[in-house]
């Protein structure tokens, strides 16, 4: 068999397996992106194995449990009856046909990309690569990561001299690589995951075809772009668009507070325009993995081309300063009650980065709590999704959730996350002072409320 015919056979066999739902799918990273993706494939009858380096997650899944609130344990148990298992044994990747990487891509302490999860994962995959494998990276990153970082590690570390497929350079000893950015929106109940179009960019046409086939099995629409870099840039554009517009309304909120104008009323009125306007809302700071992080990935990469992304960096600066505005607002509110921030008892409502989810990633609440503590405040928190909060990459709070049965003991109640479980009318009624960063108390008339 010639190398060209061998290559064609590898391609056609994998595509046929995908189309028949027989391709064995590996999902690496069973977090807020990887676990929902796993369940989508299981729903479509694919044999799926999950991989993660966190033994706690593996143990919970093995017992049919869950660690993500919006995914009930019954879904995990149903998946297990269909053959799903989770493991930390990367040697089992040799059994797989498609490998999807959904690992974190945070920033380091200097706001530079931390690709260690991607590089470590690639090094773990490489020894178990075989000809015909499809590897797809979903982790948000800067344009060029797939080709400049992932592919070289996979090529260097495999044991059979395999190379990533590059069109006409086929030799029958190749694997396929693509990038497809995740588009998870935790807490969104209005759009089914299957209805979110999936962007795919392969290293060559074969990789694009295979990745498109793989995702077409679980998503109603797949959008193909010309390269992994174009797909990587697509994800950054989506989130930078949101970052910049949120920065705009945050800045307008600060001005509106000085002018005595309700920015929420203004946004609501502007939203009635049927064209040319999309509402974005101010808040206490950005949270989640994407919007606080992604702009810095592009800004960092842009320096390689001697390009300064001033607009993006200004937006990041405005959003990063919002927790300090909250700190100042709490101090002024307490001062109006003849109280100093130092020594005051402050209850922070909500740890999650947005309402009705159990996600702490980059949550402004964590920064705000630390800022309040540094100023000498005695800080407690309440969040129905977090009975405790311990140590993370950027924080070490070691706190327990406080009950809401004696709000009068606090000098200030600070609303940071507007969970639906909260009875804000009761909270205002029973509190001495309420600082509201989310417009959660709209419609409630009380001199105790201080908009922030």
Secondary structure, DSSP 8 states (H G I E B T S, - for coil): --HHHHHHHHHHHHHHHHHTT---EEEE--STTHHHHHHHHHHTT--EEEE-S-HHHHHHHHTT--SSTTS-HHHHHHHHHTT-EEES-GGGGGG-SEEEE-----B-TTS-B--HHHHHHHHHHHTT--TT-EEEE-S---TTHIIIIIHHHHHHH-SS--EE--GGG--S-EEEEEE------TT--SS-GGGS-EEEEESSHHHHHHHHHHHHTTSS-EEE-SSHHHHHHHHHHHHHHHHHHHHHHHHHHHHHHHHT--HHHHHHHHTT-SSS-------SS--SSSHHHHHHHHHHHHGGGT---HHHHHHHHHHHTHHHHHHHHHHHHHHHTT--STT-EEEEE--SSSTT----TT-HHHHHHHHHHHTT-EEEEE-TT-SEEEE-SS-EEEEEB--SS-GGG-SEEEE-S--TT--HHHHHHH-S-EEESS-TTTT---TTEEE-
